[in-house]
């Protein structure tokens, strides 16, 4: 029986864990991602309307495929959680991979009746290189969840994190995140994230002031490079600290543009 099947043979073990992947035109990454989740009892792919081969890839892998329009990341994750019927779910992005060691650790964690969720460290690869500092490692992600004990803040458009009732554990084995393969990809995604972050800040009542333009980008560069140890990644750490300072400037400009409308 395929991992995405919703029924079980008589006498078969009860399905405990659903691997969940949110997608939009992820044909390049999705095959390897789903292959790394083949050990899950079920697979769910929640797609936002892909126009490439994403949906066919999901079906061929035996995943349950559901299409749902994208509003924001929190709403999409909550929609996926509402579709899961197993006691546990594991969120994995299409450009992430679950190692055999992490799979074993997850199986052990979900056997613990005291846990409601678990943080998983994430090893980020930028332009083919694994990072050590700058906030990119250990980059914990709250991805292993009991749906009955968790929900998402639907107003949070980006950098979403589940709110959990109960004990939260911490795993040791990391997710592998093929984060950005080119600098052009990095810039394009950061521009999109900046618009979402600007909308979030405005919804929370942030007041944009002229001094923000002078203070916040340098503060973010210092935080990434010094406070979070980006210097340990050498010139790449410096580059990313400066790029994240530029991201902060894009957020401020997006807020100003929205206020002017």
Helices and strands as residue ranges (DSSP letters): E 17-23, H 27-35, E 42-47, H 54-60, E 64-67, H 73-83, E 88-91, E 96-97, H 100-109, E 115-120, E 122-126, E 129-130, E 141-145, G 147-149, E 150-151, E 163-164, E 167-170, E 175-180, H 183-203, H 210-222, I 223-227, G 230-233, H 234-260
